[in-house]
Amino acid sequence: MLVIGGGIIGLCCAREFSTAGYRVTLIDKQRTGQEASWAGGGILSPLYPWRQPESVLPLWTQSARLYPELAQNLTETTGIDPEWNRCGMVILDPPDPEALAWCNKQSISAQGFDSTQELPSGLDIGLCPRPSLWLPDIAQIRNPRLLAALKKDVEQKGVTIFEDQESATLTVKNNRVSEVRTGDLHLSAGEVIVAAGAWSSEIAADFLPVPRITPVKGEMILYQAKLKQLKSIIL
């Protein structure tokens, strides 16, 4: 089994297949887990889930159910705590009439705010609008710690990792990938998983009907706030 891409999805795939008894090799174009997976905010929910395509809901809810066990197992096997935390999410946007009804229909815990309710801890009404919705079951995770734990776990399971392997090229024969080449490596595998995120289409688009996904620049601001000043996700 060959996995192209060392983000959260690639590492989780390598972990599952190695646990199932496969011999797994993983390659990444830079350092494992240092790209988009590392830079994410760690919110384990789509933002505004009621605005997402219907097909997203079962993927999200199943993932949310699996994350606590994954975090606990990784803590036990690696000594690295990914810091999974069901902290809830406060939404500061103006009330969306569809949001609460959608959450109730989907059996997702949600509570609307009114002018008489106390603000969640850490919020100052002089600095922000009054919240419109509270989703108490939304969780977060520390991306860098999750990735460090996943990498250590797959290494302990015997997964071979090759980093700094630019420009993976797939050779296809009889409708199967017969070889993967990078600048340094020529690898063959019975099965190949392309989990290269926004670069997957560049690798596989010549022979698979993959979406034309392209990378875009994002921004992150880091505040040196007091420890636990905000106890929930603020949207």
Residue frames as a rotation matrix with the C-alpha (Angstrom) as fourth column:
MET 1
0.582 0.813 0.000 0.00
0.813 -0.582 0.000 0.00
0.000 0.000 -1.000 0.00
LEU 2
-0.627 -0.765 0.147 1.40
0.771 -0.636 -0.026 3.38
0.114 0.097 0.989 -1.02
VAL 3
0.527 0.755 -0.391 -0.07
0.803 -0.593 -0.063 6.62
-0.279 -0.280 -0.918 0.35
ILE 4
-0.431 -0.596 0.678 0.78
0.752 -0.652 -0.095 9.90
0.499 0.469 0.729 -1.39
GLY 5
0.045 0.412 0.910 0.33
-0.211 -0.887 0.412 12.77
0.976 -0.211 0.047 1.06
GLY 6
-0.488 -0.366 -0.792 1.24
0.638 0.469 -0.611 13.08
0.595 -0.804 0.005 4.72
GLY 7
-0.554 0.417 0.721 -1.54
-0.600 -0.800 0.001 15.27
0.577 -0.432 0.693 6.07
ILE 8
-0.406 0.456 0.792 -4.27
-0.784 0.272 -0.558 14.11
-0.470 -0.848 0.247 8.45
ILE 9
0.666 0.728 -0.161 -6.06
-0.701 0.538 -0.468 12.02
-0.254 0.425 0.869 5.81
GLY 10
0.339 -0.612 -0.715 -2.88
-0.528 0.506 -0.683 10.40
0.779 0.608 -0.152 4.49
LEU 11
-0.689 -0.633 0.353 -1.61
-0.620 0.262 -0.740 9.59
0.376 -0.729 -0.572 7.98
CYS 12
-0.114 0.729 0.675 -4.99
-0.802 0.334 -0.496 8.20
-0.587 -0.598 0.546 9.07
CYS 13
0.750 0.337 -0.569 -5.14
-0.638 0.596 -0.488 6.02
0.174 0.729 0.662 5.94
ALA 14
-0.123 -0.894 -0.432 -1.63
-0.491 0.433 -0.756 4.73
0.862 0.119 -0.492 6.63
ARG 15
-0.656 -0.089 0.750 -2.60
-0.753 0.159 -0.639 4.04
-0.062 -0.983 -0.171 10.24
GLU 16
0.335 0.889 0.312 -5.74
-0.802 0.443 -0.401 2.08
-0.494 -0.116 0.861 9.32
PHE 17
0.746 -0.034 -0.665 -4.09
-0.495 0.640 -0.588 -0.04
0.445 0.768 0.460 6.67
SER 18
-0.388 -0.915 -0.112 -1.02
-0.531 0.321 -0.784 -0.82
0.754 -0.245 -0.610 8.75
THR 19
-0.434 0.333 0.837 -3.31
-0.825 0.227 -0.518 -1.83
-0.362 -0.915 0.176 11.63
ALA 20
0.646 0.764 -0.004 -5.12
-0.669 0.563 -0.484 -4.15
-0.368 0.316 0.875 9.19
GLY 21
0.469 -0.530 0.707 -1.84
0.194 0.843 0.502 -5.89
-0.862 -0.098 0.498 8.34
TYR 22
0.914 -0.152 0.375 -0.75
0.358 -0.129 -0.925 -4.10
0.189 0.980 -0.064 5.16
ARG 23
-0.122 -0.959 -0.258 2.82
0.873 -0.227 0.431 -3.07
-0.472 -0.173 0.865 4.53
VAL 24
0.807 0.579 0.116 2.48
0.583 -0.748 -0.317 0.68
-0.097 0.323 -0.941 4.02
THR 25
-0.486 -0.873 0.026 4.75
0.861 -0.474 0.186 3.34
-0.150 0.113 0.982 2.52
LEU 26
0.694 0.673 -0.257 3.89
0.633 -0.740 -0.227 7.03
-0.343 -0.005 -0.939 2.75
ILE 27
-0.436 -0.818 0.374 5.49
0.898 -0.424 0.120 9.81
0.060 0.388 0.920 0.72
ASP 28
0.634 0.591 -0.498 5.13
0.622 -0.773 -0.125 13.56
-0.459 -0.231 -0.858 1.16
LYS 29
0.561 -0.396 0.727 6.39
0.593 -0.420 -0.687 16.45
0.578 0.816 -0.001 -0.91
GLN 30
0.086 -0.568 0.818 7.67
-0.532 -0.721 -0.444 18.28
0.842 -0.397 -0.364 2.18
ARG 31
-0.919 -0.355 0.173 7.73
-0.320 0.414 -0.852 17.40
0.231 -0.838 -0.494 5.88
THR 32
-0.529 0.749 -0.399 4.95
0.575 0.662 0.481 15.11
0.624 0.025 -0.781 7.03
GLY 33
0.198 0.783 -0.590 2.00
0.974 -0.091 0.206 17.02
0.107 -0.615 -0.781 8.45
GLN 34
-0.478 -0.498 -0.724 3.44
0.628 -0.770 0.115 20.49
-0.614 -0.399 0.681 7.88
GLU 35
-0.891 0.162 0.424 1.08
0.291 -0.513 0.808 21.81
0.348 0.843 0.410 5.22
ALA 36
-0.344 0.833 0.432 -2.67
-0.413 -0.548 0.728 22.62
0.843 0.072 0.532 5.31
SER 37
0.360 0.505 -0.785 -3.40
0.443 0.648 0.620 20.05
0.821 -0.571 0.010 8.04
TRP 38
-0.407 -0.629 -0.662 -0.95
0.896 -0.132 -0.425 21.78
0.180 -0.766 0.617 10.38
ALA 39
-0.971 -0.113 0.210 -2.33
0.109 -0.994 -0.032 25.25
0.212 -0.008 0.977 9.72
GLY 40
-0.194 0.981 0.023 -6.02
0.309 0.039 0.950 24.46
0.931 0.191 -0.310 10.31
GLY 41
-0.284 0.165 0.944 -7.91
-0.711 -0.697 -0.092 25.96
0.643 -0.697 0.316 13.22
GLY 42
-0.969 -0.188 -0.158 -8.86
-0.057 0.800 -0.597 22.56
0.239 -0.570 -0.786 14.63
ILE 43
-0.373 0.909 0.184 -12.64
-0.827 -0.236 -0.511 23.13
-0.421 -0.342 0.840 14.57
LEU 44
-0.962 0.003 0.274 -14.26
0.078 0.961 0.264 19.69
-0.263 0.275 -0.925 14.21
SER 45
0.076 0.995 0.071 -17.34
0.574 0.014 -0.819 20.99
-0.816 0.103 -0.569 12.41
PRO 46
-0.317 -0.046 0.947 -18.19
0.862 -0.430 0.268 22.67
0.395 0.902 0.176 9.14
LEU 47
-0.905 0.104 -0.413 -18.69
0.098 -0.893 -0.440 26.37
-0.414 -0.438 0.798 9.69
TYR 48
-0.288 0.902 -0.321 -22.43
-0.859 -0.392 -0.329 27.02
-0.423 0.181 0.888 9.38
PRO 49
-0.870 -0.161 0.466 -23.27
-0.032 0.962 0.272 23.31
-0.492 0.222 -0.842 8.91
TRP 50
0.062 0.979 0.194 -26.84
0.373 0.158 -0.914 24.11
-0.926 0.129 -0.355 7.84
ARG 51
0.501 0.063 -0.863 -25.44
-0.631 -0.655 -0.414 25.83
-0.592 0.753 -0.289 4.74
GLN 52
-0.573 -0.819 0.016 -23.43
-0.622 0.447 0.642 22.79
-0.533 0.358 -0.766 3.59
PRO 53
-0.292 0.438 -0.850 -24.49
-0.734 0.467 0.493 20.20
0.612 0.768 0.185 1.00
GLU 54
0.626 0.667 0.403 -26.65
-0.771 0.453 0.448 17.46
0.116 -0.591 0.798 2.50
SER 55
0.718 -0.376 -0.586 -23.96
0.122 0.896 -0.426 14.86
0.685 0.235 0.689 1.74
VAL 56
-0.270 -0.872 0.409 -21.59
-0.324 -0.318 -0.891 16.55
0.907 -0.373 -0.196 4.20
LEU 57
0.271 0.465 0.843 -23.77
-0.903 -0.180 0.390 15.80
0.333 -0.867 0.372 7.27
PRO 58
0.990 0.126 -0.060 -23.22
-0.095 0.924 0.371 12.01
0.102 -0.362 0.926 7.61
LEU 59
0.288 -0.954 -0.083 -19.48
0.481 0.219 -0.849 12.42
0.828 0.204 0.522 7.03
TRP 60
-0.269 -0.369 0.889 -19.26
-0.465 -0.759 -0.456 15.10
0.843 -0.536 0.032 9.70
THR 61
0.497 0.541 0.679 -21.39
-0.842 0.113 0.527 13.32
0.208 -0.834 0.512 12.31
GLN 62
0.923 -0.229 -0.310 -19.53
0.239 0.971 -0.004 10.02
0.302 -0.070 0.951 11.86
SER 63
-0.003 -0.978 0.208 -16.19
0.334 -0.197 -0.922 11.82
0.942 0.067 0.327 12.09
ALA 64
-0.060 0.037 0.997 -17.29
-0.734 -0.679 -0.019 13.63
0.676 -0.733 0.068 15.25
ARG 65
0.875 0.428 0.225 -18.17
-0.470 0.646 0.601 10.28
0.111 -0.632 0.767 16.85
LEU 66
0.754 -0.604 -0.258 -14.77
0.494 0.781 -0.383 8.80
0.433 0.162 0.887 16.01
TYR 67
0.250 -0.744 0.620 -12.52
-0.153 -0.663 -0.733 11.65
0.956 0.089 -0.279 17.13
PRO 68
0.525 -0.093 0.846 -12.66
-0.842 -0.197 0.501 11.14
0.120 -0.976 -0.182 20.93
GLU 69
0.897 -0.188 0.400 -11.58
0.058 0.947 0.316 7.48
-0.438 -0.260 0.860 20.62
LEU 70
0.642 -0.698 0.316 -8.87
0.498 0.068 -0.864 8.39
0.582 0.712 0.391 18.11
ALA 71
0.314 -0.520 0.794 -7.47
-0.517 -0.795 -0.317 11.05
0.797 -0.311 -0.518 20.43
GLN 72
0.664 -0.024 0.748 -7.51
-0.706 0.309 0.637 8.70
-0.246 -0.951 0.189 23.42
ASN 73
0.910 -0.314 0.272 -5.82
0.361 0.921 -0.145 5.88
-0.205 0.230 0.951 21.50
LEU 74
0.488 -0.763 0.423 -3.11
0.290 -0.315 -0.903 8.16
0.823 0.564 0.067 20.18
THR 75
0.415 -0.310 0.856 -2.45
-0.794 -0.582 0.174 9.52
0.444 -0.752 -0.488 23.67
GLU 76
0.778 -0.042 0.627 -2.06
-0.406 0.728 0.553 5.99
-0.479 -0.685 0.549 25.00
THR 77
0.812 -0.430 0.395 0.17
0.563 0.757 -0.333 4.69
-0.156 0.493 0.856 22.18
THR 78
0.285 -0.722 0.630 2.39
0.596 -0.381 -0.707 7.75
0.751 0.577 0.322 21.65
GLY 79
-0.150 -0.288 -0.946 2.26
0.952 -0.299 -0.060 9.81
-0.266 -0.910 0.320 24.84
ILE 80
-0.993 -0.105 0.058 1.19
0.118 -0.930 0.347 12.83
0.018 0.351 0.936 22.75
ASP 81
-0.283 0.940 -0.192 -2.24
0.652 0.042 -0.757 14.21
-0.703 -0.339 -0.625 23.68
PRO 82
-0.617 0.079 0.783 -4.01
0.703 -0.391 0.593 15.75
0.353 0.917 0.186 20.63
GLU 83
-0.898 0.236 -0.370 -6.11
0.108 -0.699 -0.707 17.75
-0.426 -0.676 0.602 23.12
TRP 84
-0.531 0.832 0.159 -9.56
0.403 0.083 0.912 16.86
0.746 0.548 -0.379 21.82
ASN 85
-0.909 0.210 -0.359 -11.98
0.235 -0.455 -0.859 19.16
-0.344 -0.866 0.364 23.64
ARG 86
-0.200 0.919 0.339 -15.78
0.865 0.003 0.502 19.35
0.460 0.394 -0.796 23.40
CYS 87
-0.816 -0.277 -0.507 -15.79
0.504 -0.770 -0.391 23.07
-0.282 -0.575 0.768 24.08
GLY 88
0.269 0.963 -0.027 -18.88
0.767 -0.232 -0.599 24.12
-0.583 0.140 -0.800 22.09
MET 89
-0.716 -0.441 0.541 -19.19
0.690 -0.565 0.452 26.92
0.106 0.697 0.709 19.55
VAL 90
0.000 0.648 -0.761 -20.76
0.478 -0.668 -0.569 30.35
-0.878 -0.364 -0.310 20.03
ILE 91
-0.311 -0.019 0.950 -22.06
0.934 -0.193 0.301 32.05
0.178 0.981 0.078 16.86
LEU 92
-0.501 -0.003 -0.865 -22.03
0.447 -0.857 -0.256 35.84
-0.741 -0.515 0.431 16.94
ASP 93
-0.945 0.155 0.289 -23.69
0.219 -0.358 0.908 36.41
0.245 0.921 0.304 13.58
PRO 94
-0.507 0.853 0.123 -27.21
-0.860 -0.490 -0.145 37.85
-0.063 -0.179 0.982 13.41
PRO 95
-0.239 0.463 0.854 -29.85
-0.291 0.804 -0.518 35.16
-0.926 -0.372 -0.057 14.02
ASP 96
-0.819 0.014 -0.574 -30.36
-0.549 0.273 0.790 32.81
0.167 0.962 -0.216 11.07
PRO 97
0.035 0.932 0.360 -34.00
-0.968 0.121 -0.219 31.61
-0.248 -0.341 0.907 11.10
GLU 98
0.585 0.173 -0.792 -32.99
-0.539 0.813 -0.220 28.38
0.606 0.556 0.569 9.38
ALA 99
-0.380 -0.921 -0.082 -30.16
-0.569 0.303 -0.765 27.48
0.730 -0.244 -0.639 11.75
LEU 100
-0.622 0.142 0.770 -32.05
-0.725 0.269 -0.634 26.46
-0.298 -0.952 -0.064 14.89
ALA 101
0.509 0.860 0.019 -34.75
-0.758 0.459 -0.464 24.62
-0.408 0.222 0.885 12.95
TRP 102
0.433 -0.434 -0.790 -32.09
-0.571 0.546 -0.613 22.73
0.698 0.716 -0.011 10.99
CYS 103
-0.652 -0.727 0.215 -30.23
-0.604 0.326 -0.728 21.72
0.459 -0.604 -0.651 14.15
ASN 104
-0.257 0.643 0.721 -33.45
-0.775 0.309 -0.552 20.47
-0.578 -0.701 0.419 15.77
LYS 105
0.709 0.539 -0.454 -34.34
-0.704 0.509 -0.495 18.46
-0.035 0.671 0.741 12.66
GLN 106
0.278 -0.711 -0.646 -30.89
-0.364 0.544 -0.756 16.85
0.889 0.445 -0.107 12.59
SER 107
0.906 0.136 -0.402 -30.89
0.304 0.452 0.839 16.16
0.295 -0.882 0.368 16.36
ILE 108
-0.200 -0.971 0.129 -27.91
0.659 -0.231 -0.715 18.45
0.725 -0.059 0.687 16.84
SER 109
0.177 0.265 -0.948 -27.83
0.953 -0.288 0.098 20.19
-0.247 -0.920 -0.304 20.21
ALA 110
-0.606 -0.304 0.735 -28.41
0.530 -0.844 0.088 23.91
0.593 0.442 0.672 19.74
GLN 111
0.060 0.589 -0.806 -29.69
0.936 -0.315 -0.160 26.80
-0.348 -0.745 -0.570 21.81
GLY 112
0.131 0.051 0.990 -30.74
0.604 -0.796 -0.039 30.25
0.786 0.603 -0.135 20.68
PHE 113
-0.699 -0.393 -0.597 -29.78
0.711 -0.467 -0.525 33.33
-0.072 -0.792 0.606 22.70
ASP 114
0.431 0.749 0.503 -32.06
0.698 -0.630 0.340 36.15
0.571 0.204 -0.795 23.71
SER 115
0.085 -0.445 0.892 -31.35
-0.092 -0.895 -0.437 39.50
0.992 -0.045 -0.117 25.29
THR 116
0.711 0.267 0.651 -31.86
-0.634 -0.157 0.757 38.25
0.305 -0.951 0.058 28.84
GLN 117
0.921 -0.325 -0.213 -29.26
0.365 0.913 0.182 35.48
0.135 -0.246 0.960 28.81
GLU 118
0.596 -0.790 -0.145 -25.77
-0.303 -0.388 0.870 35.79
-0.743 -0.475 -0.471 30.21
LEU 119
0.605 -0.464 -0.648 -22.94
-0.736 -0.015 -0.677 35.80
0.304 0.886 -0.350 27.69
PRO 120
0.830 -0.398 -0.390 -20.60
0.414 0.909 -0.046 32.78
0.373 -0.123 0.920 27.61
SER 121
0.687 -0.606 -0.402 -17.50
0.313 -0.252 0.916 33.18
-0.656 -0.755 0.016 29.72
GLY 122
-0.297 -0.943 0.151 -14.81
0.676 -0.096 0.731 35.36
-0.675 0.319 0.666 28.18
LEU 123
-0.274 0.256 0.927 -17.06
0.846 -0.394 0.359 37.49
0.457 0.883 -0.109 25.97
ASP 124
-0.654 0.024 -0.756 -17.50
0.429 -0.812 -0.397 41.19
-0.623 -0.584 0.520 26.56
ILE 125
0.274 0.875 0.399 -20.75
0.879 -0.059 -0.474 42.68
-0.391 0.481 -0.785 25.23
GLY 126
0.607 -0.093 -0.789 -18.90
-0.123 -0.992 0.022 45.96
-0.785 0.084 -0.613 24.71
LEU 127
-0.374 -0.880 -0.294 -16.53
-0.553 -0.042 0.832 44.30
-0.744 0.474 -0.471 22.27
CYS 128
-1.000 0.017 0.011 -18.77
0.019 0.658 0.752 41.94
0.006 0.753 -0.659 20.30
PRO 129
-0.324 0.945 -0.047 -22.37
-0.745 -0.225 0.628 41.50
0.582 0.238 0.777 19.20
ARG 130
-0.063 0.389 0.919 -24.70
-0.851 0.460 -0.254 39.38
-0.522 -0.798 0.302 21.27
PRO 131
-0.938 -0.310 0.159 -24.51
-0.202 0.856 0.476 35.66
-0.283 0.415 -0.865 20.37
SER 132
-0.147 0.916 -0.374 -27.38
-0.982 -0.091 0.164 34.22
0.116 0.392 0.913 18.36
LEU 133
0.761 0.391 -0.518 -26.66
-0.405 0.910 0.092 30.48
0.507 0.140 0.850 18.71
TRP 134
-0.077 -0.733 0.676 -24.84
-0.964 0.227 0.136 28.09
-0.253 -0.641 -0.725 21.04
LEU 135
0.614 0.151 -0.775 -23.78
-0.457 0.868 -0.194 24.63
0.643 0.473 0.602 19.79
PRO 136
0.557 -0.378 0.740 -22.53
-0.804 -0.022 0.595 22.85
-0.209 -0.926 -0.316 22.94
ASP 137
0.736 -0.202 0.646 -21.32
0.076 0.973 0.218 19.60
-0.673 -0.111 0.731 21.34
ILE 138
0.872 -0.489 0.011 -18.89
-0.067 -0.141 -0.988 21.07
0.484 0.861 -0.156 18.80
ALA 139
0.732 -0.674 -0.094 -15.33
0.401 0.316 0.860 20.01
-0.550 -0.668 0.502 19.58
GLN 140
0.762 -0.605 -0.233 -11.85
-0.609 -0.544 -0.577 21.17
0.222 0.581 -0.783 18.67
ILE 141
0.798 -0.601 0.038 -8.43
0.556 0.759 0.338 19.54
-0.233 -0.248 0.940 18.46
ARG 142
0.440 -0.744 -0.503 -4.84
-0.438 -0.667 0.602 20.80
-0.784 -0.044 -0.620 18.40
ASN 143
0.955 0.043 -0.293 -3.77
-0.290 0.330 -0.898 20.13
0.058 0.943 0.328 14.82
PRO 144
0.148 -0.974 -0.172 0.03
-0.796 -0.015 -0.605 20.12
0.587 0.226 -0.777 15.37
ARG 145
-0.414 -0.273 0.868 -0.28
-0.823 0.521 -0.229 17.71
-0.390 -0.809 -0.440 18.30
LEU 146
0.613 0.683 0.397 -2.67
-0.376 0.694 -0.614 15.45
-0.695 0.227 0.682 16.36
LEU 147
0.828 -0.331 -0.453 -0.24
-0.420 0.170 -0.892 15.29
0.372 0.928 0.002 13.43
ALA 148
-0.210 -0.944 0.253 2.75
-0.908 0.093 -0.407 14.63
0.361 -0.316 -0.877 15.67
ALA 149
-0.152 0.236 0.960 0.84
-0.668 0.691 -0.276 11.81
-0.728 -0.683 0.053 17.38
LEU 150
0.863 0.505 0.025 -0.29
-0.302 0.554 -0.775 10.29
-0.405 0.662 0.631 14.07
LYS 151
0.488 -0.747 -0.453 3.23
-0.649 0.036 -0.760 10.36
0.584 0.664 -0.467 12.65
LYS 152
-0.453 -0.672 0.586 4.72
-0.891 0.330 -0.311 8.73
0.015 -0.664 -0.748 15.74
ASP 153
0.174 0.627 0.759 1.93
-0.567 0.694 -0.443 6.13
-0.805 -0.353 0.476 15.78
VAL 154
0.948 0.199 -0.248 2.40
-0.315 0.476 -0.821 5.05
-0.046 0.857 0.514 12.15
GLU 155
0.089 -0.979 -0.186 6.17
-0.786 0.046 -0.616 4.91
0.612 0.201 -0.765 12.59
GLN 156
-0.420 -0.180 0.890 5.62
-0.811 0.514 -0.279 2.62
-0.407 -0.838 -0.362 15.59
LYS 157
0.520 0.702 0.486 3.39
-0.331 0.690 -0.643 0.46
-0.787 0.173 0.592 13.38
GLY 158
-0.131 -0.718 0.684 6.18
0.433 0.579 0.691 0.06
-0.892 0.387 0.235 10.82
VAL 159
0.853 0.436 0.287 5.04
0.454 -0.350 -0.820 2.51
-0.257 0.829 -0.496 8.14
THR 160
-0.268 -0.949 0.164 7.93
0.895 -0.182 0.408 3.70
-0.357 0.256 0.898 5.95
ILE 161
0.768 0.514 -0.381 7.90
0.395 -0.849 -0.351 7.47
-0.504 0.119 -0.855 5.42
PHE 162
-0.321 -0.811 0.490 9.75
0.944 -0.234 0.231 9.34
-0.073 0.537 0.841 2.69
GLU 163
0.529 0.472 -0.705 9.68
0.490 -0.848 -0.201 13.13
-0.693 -0.239 -0.681 3.04
ASP 164
0.055 -0.476 -0.878 10.75
-0.427 -0.806 0.410 15.99
-0.903 0.352 -0.248 0.75
GLN 165
-0.598 -0.162 0.785 9.67
0.516 0.671 0.532 14.05
-0.613 0.723 -0.317 -2.35
GLU 166
-0.295 0.454 -0.841 8.56
-0.489 -0.828 -0.275 16.63
-0.821 0.330 0.466 -4.90
SER 167
-0.135 0.267 -0.954 6.57
-0.986 -0.134 0.102 15.98
-0.101 0.954 0.282 -8.11
ALA 168
-0.451 0.084 0.888 5.10
-0.143 0.976 -0.165 12.51
-0.881 -0.201 -0.428 -7.67
THR 169
-0.304 0.294 -0.906 4.35
-0.953 -0.090 0.290 11.01
0.004 0.951 0.308 -11.09
LEU 170
0.043 0.434 0.900 2.09
-0.392 0.835 -0.385 7.99
-0.919 -0.337 0.206 -11.53
THR 171
-0.770 -0.247 -0.588 2.65
-0.638 0.334 0.694 5.42
0.024 0.910 -0.415 -14.28
VAL 172
0.070 0.899 0.433 -0.58
-0.664 0.365 -0.652 3.66
-0.744 -0.242 0.622 -15.30
LYS 173
-0.807 -0.240 -0.539 -0.74
-0.564 0.584 0.584 0.30
0.174 0.776 -0.607 -17.10
ASN 174
-0.619 0.646 -0.446 -3.94
0.366 0.740 0.564 -1.66
0.695 0.186 -0.695 -17.78
ASN 175
0.235 0.788 0.569 -5.92
-0.100 -0.563 0.820 0.93
0.967 -0.249 -0.054 -15.82
ARG 176
0.859 -0.042 -0.510 -3.82
0.505 0.237 0.830 0.41
0.086 -0.971 0.225 -12.68
VAL 177
0.703 -0.685 0.192 -1.02
-0.699 -0.715 0.008 2.39
0.132 -0.140 -0.981 -11.13
SER 178
0.820 -0.445 -0.359 2.11
0.351 0.887 -0.299 0.36
0.452 0.120 0.884 -11.70
GLU 179
-0.167 -0.940 -0.296 4.73
0.953 -0.078 -0.292 2.80
0.251 -0.331 0.910 -10.44
VAL 180
0.949 0.307 -0.065 5.12
0.313 -0.907 0.283 6.06
0.028 -0.289 -0.957 -8.58
ARG 181
0.022 -0.981 0.194 8.16
0.915 -0.059 -0.400 8.19
0.404 0.187 0.896 -9.26
THR 182
0.939 0.056 -0.340 9.55
0.189 -0.910 0.370 11.19
-0.288 -0.412 -0.864 -7.45
GLY 183
0.657 -0.744 -0.119 12.90
-0.687 -0.526 -0.502 12.89
0.311 0.412 -0.857 -7.80
ASP 184
-0.294 -0.840 0.457 14.55
-0.955 0.279 -0.100 10.27
-0.043 -0.465 -0.884 -5.59
LEU 185
-0.472 0.202 0.858 12.28
-0.352 0.849 -0.393 7.23
-0.808 -0.488 -0.330 -5.66
HIS 186
-0.443 0.482 -0.756 10.79
-0.709 0.328 0.624 4.63
0.549 0.812 0.196 -8.01
LEU 187
-0.753 0.239 0.614 8.11
-0.453 0.488 -0.746 2.77
-0.478 -0.839 -0.259 -6.03
SER 188
-0.547 0.656 -0.519 5.59
-0.295 0.430 0.853 0.09
0.783 0.620 -0.042 -6.94
ALA 189
-0.821 0.355 0.448 2.57
-0.427 0.139 -0.893 -0.91
-0.379 -0.925 0.037 -4.89
GLY 190
-0.759 0.607 0.236 -0.50
0.650 0.731 0.209 -3.08
-0.046 0.312 -0.949 -5.12
GLU 191
0.429 0.893 0.137 -2.73
0.879 -0.448 0.166 -0.15
0.209 0.049 -0.977 -4.20
VAL 192
-0.755 -0.630 0.180 -2.14
0.591 -0.773 -0.229 3.59
0.283 -0.066 0.957 -4.21
ILE 193
0.394 0.824 -0.407 -4.06
0.906 -0.423 0.021 6.24
-0.155 -0.377 -0.913 -2.25
VAL 194
-0.478 -0.460 0.748 -3.74
0.570 -0.811 -0.134 9.84
0.668 0.362 0.650 -3.41
ALA 195
0.540 0.594 -0.596 -4.30
0.837 -0.305 0.455 12.02
0.088 -0.744 -0.662 -0.34
ALA 196
-0.490 -0.868 0.073 -2.38
0.870 -0.493 -0.018 15.10
0.052 0.054 0.997 -1.39
GLY 197
-0.132 0.496 -0.858 -5.09
0.507 -0.710 -0.488 17.64
-0.852 -0.499 -0.158 -0.62
ALA 198
0.587 0.427 -0.688 -5.22
-0.219 -0.735 -0.642 20.55
-0.780 0.527 -0.338 -3.03
TRP 199
-0.256 -0.754 -0.604 -2.45
-0.887 -0.065 0.458 18.97
-0.385 0.653 -0.652 -5.10
SER 200
-0.237 0.194 0.952 -4.29
0.014 0.981 -0.196 15.68
-0.971 -0.033 -0.235 -5.67
SER 201
0.789 0.614 0.022 -5.75
0.038 -0.013 -0.999 16.80
-0.613 0.789 -0.034 -8.99
GLU 202
0.393 -0.730 -0.560 -2.26
-0.913 -0.382 -0.142 17.55
-0.111 0.567 -0.816 -10.34
ILE 203
-0.568 -0.672 0.476 -1.20
-0.652 0.720 0.237 13.99
-0.502 -0.176 -0.847 -9.52
ALA 204
-0.618 0.366 0.696 -4.26
0.253 0.931 -0.265 12.00
-0.744 0.012 -0.668 -10.58
ALA 205
0.095 0.808 -0.581 -6.29
-0.398 -0.504 -0.767 14.10
-0.912 0.304 0.274 -13.04
ASP 206
-0.504 -0.351 -0.789 -4.78
-0.853 0.057 0.520 12.44
-0.137 0.935 -0.328 -16.13
PHE 207
-0.762 0.169 -0.625 -6.57
-0.146 0.896 0.420 9.16
0.631 0.411 -0.658 -15.43
LEU 208
-0.568 0.629 -0.530 -9.17
0.820 0.382 -0.426 9.79
-0.066 -0.677 -0.733 -12.69
PRO 209
-0.027 0.641 0.767 -12.24
0.499 -0.657 0.566 12.06
0.866 0.398 -0.302 -12.74
VAL 210
-0.233 -0.128 -0.964 -11.08
0.963 -0.171 -0.210 14.06
-0.138 -0.977 0.163 -9.73
PRO 211
0.834 0.543 -0.098 -12.30
0.534 -0.839 -0.107 17.61
-0.141 0.037 -0.989 -9.05
ARG 212
0.113 -0.790 0.603 -10.00
0.608 -0.425 -0.671 20.37
0.786 0.442 0.432 -10.25
ILE 213
0.900 0.140 -0.412 -9.03
0.432 -0.404 0.807 21.53
-0.053 -0.904 -0.424 -6.76
THR 214
0.164 -0.868 0.469 -6.32
0.418 -0.370 -0.830 24.16
0.894 0.332 0.302 -6.49
PRO 215
-0.173 -0.286 -0.942 -4.51
0.985 -0.067 -0.161 25.55
-0.017 -0.956 0.294 -3.44
VAL 216
0.441 0.290 0.849 -5.43
0.278 -0.944 0.178 29.01
0.853 0.158 -0.497 -2.18
LYS 217
-0.669 -0.736 0.108 -3.77
0.193 -0.313 -0.930 31.23
0.718 -0.601 0.351 0.38
GLY 218
0.522 0.797 -0.304 -5.29
0.548 -0.040 0.835 31.44
0.654 -0.602 -0.458 3.84
GLU 219
-0.263 -0.578 0.772 -4.50
-0.305 -0.709 -0.635 33.59
0.915 -0.403 0.010 6.85
MET 220
0.404 0.306 -0.862 -4.22
0.711 0.488 0.506 32.89
0.575 -0.818 -0.021 10.55
ILE 221
0.083 -0.334 0.939 -3.85
-0.437 -0.859 -0.267 35.41
0.895 -0.388 -0.218 13.37
LEU 222
-0.003 -0.181 -0.984 -2.33
0.719 0.683 -0.127 34.30
0.695 -0.708 0.128 16.68
TYR 223
0.422 0.194 0.885 -3.28
-0.406 -0.833 0.377 36.20
0.810 -0.519 -0.273 19.84
GLN 224
-0.638 -0.616 -0.462 -1.26
0.242 0.409 -0.880 35.91
0.731 -0.673 -0.111 23.02
ALA 225
0.200 0.837 0.510 -4.35
-0.465 -0.377 0.801 35.79
0.862 -0.397 0.313 25.22
LYS 226
-0.320 -0.207 0.925 -4.64
-0.942 0.172 -0.288 34.76
-0.100 -0.963 -0.250 28.83
LEU 227
-0.967 -0.106 -0.230 -4.86
-0.133 0.986 0.105 31.00
0.215 0.132 -0.968 29.35
LYS 228
-0.582 0.805 -0.116 -8.47
0.810 0.587 0.008 29.79
0.075 -0.089 -0.993 28.94
GLN 229
-0.853 0.294 -0.431 -9.74
-0.163 -0.935 -0.314 33.35
-0.495 -0.198 0.846 28.52
LEU 230
-0.082 0.825 -0.559 -12.13
-0.991 -0.009 0.132 31.98
0.104 0.565 0.818 25.89
LYS 231
-0.484 -0.068 0.873 -13.58
-0.492 0.846 -0.206 28.61
-0.724 -0.529 -0.443 26.80
SER 232
0.315 0.601 0.735 -15.37
0.404 0.616 -0.677 27.90
-0.859 0.510 -0.049 23.53
ILE 233
-0.611 -0.393 0.687 -15.00
0.778 -0.142 0.612 28.42
-0.143 0.909 0.392 19.79
ILE 234
-0.020 0.567 -0.823 -16.20
0.138 -0.814 -0.564 31.89
-0.990 -0.125 -0.062 18.76
LEU 235
-0.456 -0.042 0.889 -17.57
0.877 0.148 0.457 32.23
-0.151 0.988 -0.030 15.22
